Amino acid sequence: MEKGRTQKYYDKNPAANKRRLKQQSDYQKTAKGTSLKIKANKLNRKLGTYGNGDGLDASHTSKGGRLASKKANRARKGIHS
């Protein structure tokens, strides 16, 4: 799969990537970040896709959870279908 525009930017700008990773690490430690991570893992396990390498993500939609490709799920940018 080809890299996206954002990943290409961070590949060319290691200092920016380092700041981004630090920010993401700090966010994952907050109450909200931890909660989102727990919910995502729980849904992933329920849908049977956790850790099996099938390339699918658990997509949190307004109708509940479903499987979606990583590319489609992450392209939604928080907009639930």
KOLVO-935658 format. One line per field, with one value per atom (N, C-alpha, C): residue number from 1; atom name; z, x, y. Coordinates in Angstrom, 1 decimal, decimal comma, padded with zeros to 4 digits. Atoms other than C-alpha are relative to their C-alpha. Layout:
N
k c(NUM_...)
a c(CA_...)
up c(Z_...)
east c(X_...)
north c(Y_...)
***
This chain:
81
k c(1_1_1_2_2_2_3_3_3_4_4_4_5_5_5_6_6_6_7_7_7_8_8_8_9_9_9_10_10_10_11_11_11_12_12_12_13_13_13_14_14_14_15_15_15_16_16_16_17_17_17_18_18_18_19_19_19_20_20_20_21_21_21_22_22_22_23_23_23_24_24_24_25_25_25_26_26_26_27_27_27_28_28_28_29_29_29_30_30_30_31_31_31_32_32_32_33_33_33_34_34_34_35_35_35_36_36_36_37_37_37_38_38_38_39_39_39_40_40_40_41_41_41_42_42_42_43_43_43_44_44_44_45_45_45_46_46_46_47_47_47_48_48_48_49_49_49_50_50_50_51_51_51_52_52_52_53_53_53_54_54_54_55_55_55_56_56_56_57_57_57_58_58_58_59_59_59_60_60_60_61_61_61_62_62_62_63_63_63_64_64_64_65_65_65_66_66_66_67_67_67_68_68_68_69_69_69_70_70_70_71_71_71_72_72_72_73_73_73_74_74_74_75_75_75_76_76_76_77_77_77_78_78_78_79_79_79_80_80_80_81_81_81)
a c(N_CA_C_N_CA_C_N_CA_C_N_CA_C_N_CA_C_N_CA_C_N_CA_C_N_CA_C_N_CA_C_N_CA_C_N_CA_C_N_CA_C_N_CA_C_N_CA_C_N_CA_C_N_CA_C_N_CA_C_N_CA_C_N_CA_C_N_CA_C_N_CA_C_N_CA_C_N_CA_C_N_CA_C_N_CA_C_N_CA_C_N_CA_C_N_CA_C_N_CA_C_N_CA_C_N_CA_C_N_CA_C_N_CA_C_N_CA_C_N_CA_C_N_CA_C_N_CA_C_N_CA_C_N_CA_C_N_CA_C_N_CA_C_N_CA_C_N_CA_C_N_CA_C_N_CA_C_N_CA_C_N_CA_C_N_CA_C_N_CA_C_N_CA_C_N_CA_C_N_CA_C_N_CA_C_N_CA_C_N_CA_C_N_CA_C_N_CA_C_N_CA_C_N_CA_C_N_CA_C_N_CA_C_N_CA_C_N_CA_C_N_CA_C_N_CA_C_N_CA_C_N_CA_C_N_CA_C_N_CA_C_N_CA_C_N_CA_C_N_CA_C_N_CA_C_N_CA_C_N_CA_C_N_CA_C_N_CA_C_N_CA_C_N_CA_C_N_CA_C_N_CA_C)
up c(000,0_000,0_000,0_000,1_-000,9_001,3_-001,1_001,9_-000,3_000,1_002,5_000,1_000,0_002,3_001,4_-001,4_006,1_000,3_-000,3_006,4_-000,8_000,8_003,6_000,6_-000,7_005,5_001,2_-001,2_008,7_-000,3_000,5_006,8_-000,3_000,4_005,5_001,1_-001,1_008,8_001,3_-001,2_011,6_001,3_-001,2_014,2_000,3_-000,1_013,5_000,4_-000,3_013,7_001,5_-001,4_017,1_000,9_-000,8_018,4_000,0_000,2_017,0_000,9_-000,7_018,6_001,5_-001,4_022,0_000,3_-000,3_021,8_000,0_000,1_020,8_001,3_-001,2_023,7_001,2_-001,1_026,2_-000,1_000,1_024,8_000,4_-000,4_025,2_001,5_-001,5_028,9_000,7_-000,6_029,5_000,2_-000,2_030,7_-001,3_001,3_027,3_-000,9_000,8_025,4_000,4_-000,5_027,6_-000,2_000,2_027,4_-001,5_001,4_023,6_-000,4_000,3_023,4_000,5_-000,5_025,7_-000,8_000,8_023,7_-001,3_001,3_020,4_000,1_-000,1_021,7_000,4_-000,3_023,2_-001,2_001,2_019,9_-000,9_000,9_018,0_000,4_-000,5_020,2_-000,3_000,3_019,9_-001,4_001,5_016,1_-000,5_000,4_016,1_-000,9_000,9_014,3_000,8_-000,8_017,2_-000,2_000,1_016,4_-001,0_001,0_013,5_-001,3_001,2_010,8_-001,2_001,2_008,5_-000,6_000,6_007,9_000,2_-000,2_009,2_001,4_-001,2_011,9_000,5_-000,6_014,3_-000,2_000,3_013,0_001,0_-000,9_015,6_-000,7_000,8_013,8_000,9_-000,8_015,0_000,2_-000,1_014,4_000,8_-000,7_016,5_-000,6_000,6_015,5_-001,2_001,2_012,2_-000,4_000,5_010,4_-001,2_001,2_007,9_-000,3_000,3_006,1_000,8_-000,7_008,0_-000,8_000,8_005,1_000,1_000,0_005,0_001,4_-001,4_008,8_000,4_-000,4_009,4_-000,8_000,8_006,5_000,4_-000,4_008,1_001,0_-000,9_010,6_001,1_-001,1_013,4_-000,4_000,5_011,2_-000,1_000,0_011,9_-001,0_001,0_009,2_000,5)
east c(000,8_000,0_000,9_-000,7_001,2_-000,2_000,1_002,0_-000,9_000,8_-000,4_000,8_-000,6_000,4_000,6_-000,5_000,7_001,3_-001,2_003,1_001,2_-001,1_005,2_000,7_-000,5_005,5_000,8_-000,8_006,6_001,2_-001,2_009,1_001,1_-000,9_010,7_000,4_-000,2_010,5_000,0_-000,1_011,8_-000,3_000,3_011,6_-001,5_001,5_007,9_-000,6_000,5_007,4_000,2_-000,3_009,1_-001,0_001,0_006,8_-001,3_001,3_003,8_-000,1_000,0_004,7_-000,1_000,0_005,3_-001,4_001,4_001,9_-001,0_000,9_000,2_000,2_-000,3_001,9_-000,6_000,6_000,8_-001,5_001,5_-002,8_-000,5_000,4_-003,0_000,0_000,0_-002,3_-001,1_001,1_-005,2_-001,2_001,2_-008,6_-000,7_000,8_-010,2_000,7_-000,7_-007,4_000,0_000,0_-007,3_-001,4_001,3_-011,1_-000,2_000,2_-011,1_000,8_-000,9_-008,2_-000,7_000,6_-010,1_-001,2_001,1_-013,3_000,3_-000,4_-011,5_000,5_-000,5_-009,7_-001,2_001,2_-013,0_-000,8_000,7_-014,8_000,8_-000,8_-011,9_000,0_000,0_-011,9_-001,4_001,3_-015,7_-000,3_000,2_-015,6_001,0_-000,9_-012,8_001,1_-001,1_-010,2_001,2_-001,1_-007,9_001,2_-001,3_-004,3_000,1_-000,1_-005,1_000,6_-000,7_-003,4_-000,9_000,8_-006,4_-000,1_000,0_-005,9_-001,3_001,2_-009,3_000,0_000,1_-010,2_-001,5_001,3_-013,2_-000,4_000,4_-015,1_-001,2_001,0_-017,2_-001,0_000,9_-020,3_-001,2_001,2_-023,6_-000,9_000,8_-025,2_000,7_-000,7_-022,7_001,4_-001,3_-019,5_-000,1_-000,1_-018,5_001,4_-001,4_-015,4_000,1_-000,3_-013,8_001,5_-001,4_-010,5_000,7_-000,7_-007,9_000,0_000,0_-007,7_-001,3_001,3_-011,4_-000,4_000,3_-011,8_000,7_-000,8_-009,0_-000,1_000,2_-009,9_-001,2_001,2_-013,2_000,2_-000,4_-011,5_-001,0_000,9_-014,0_-001,5_001,4_-017,1_-000,6_000,6_-019,3_-001,1_001,1_-021,4_-001,0)
north c(-001,2_000,0_001,2_-001,3_003,5_000,8_-000,9_005,9_001,2_-001,2_008,8_001,2_-001,3_012,4_000,4_-000,3_012,8_-000,8_000,9_009,8_000,5_-000,5_011,2_001,2_-001,2_014,5_-000,4_000,4_012,8_-000,7_000,7_010,7_001,0_-001,0_013,9_000,9_-001,0_015,8_-000,8_000,8_013,6_000,7_-000,8_016,4_000,1_-000,1_016,9_-001,4_001,4_013,1_-000,3_000,2_013,0_000,7_-000,8_015,8_-000,7_000,6_014,0_-001,3_001,2_010,7_000,3_-000,4_012,4_000,5_-000,4_014,1_-001,1_001,2_010,8_-000,8_000,7_009,1_000,6_-000,7_011,7_-000,1_000,1_011,6_-001,3_001,3_007,9_-000,3_000,1_008,3_000,8_-000,8_010,7_-000,9_000,8_009,4_-000,2_000,1_010,1_-001,0_000,9_008,4_-001,4_001,3_005,4_-000,6_000,4_005,1_-000,4_000,3_005,2_-001,3_001,2_002,6_-001,2_001,2_000,2_-000,4_000,3_000,5_-000,5_000,5_000,0_-001,5_001,3_-003,1_-001,0_000,9_-004,5_-000,4_000,2_-004,1_-000,9_000,9_-005,6_-001,4_001,4_-008,7_-000,6_000,4_-008,9_-000,4_000,3_-008,8_-001,1_001,1_-011,4_000,4_-000,5_-009,3_000,4_-000,5_-008,5_-000,9_000,7_-009,5_-001,1_001,1_-011,8_000,4_-000,5_-009,7_000,0_000,0_-009,5_001,3_-001,3_-005,8_000,8_-000,6_-004,9_000,7_-000,7_-002,4_-000,1_-000,2_-002,2_001,4_-001,4_000,8_000,3_-000,4_002,6_000,9_-000,8_003,8_000,3_-000,4_005,4_-001,2_001,2_002,0_-001,1_001,0_000,1_-000,2_000,3_-001,6_-000,9_000,9_-003,2_000,0_000,1_-004,3_000,9_-000,8_-001,9_-000,1_000,0_-001,8_001,2_-001,1_000,3_001,3_-001,2_002,7_000,8_-000,7_003,4_000,5_-000,4_003,5_001,2_-001,1_005,9_001,2_-001,1_008,1_000,8_-000,7_009,0_001,1_-001,1_011,2_000,3_-000,2_010,7_000,1_-000,1_011,0_-001,4_001,3_008,0_-000,2_000,3_006,4_-000,9)
***
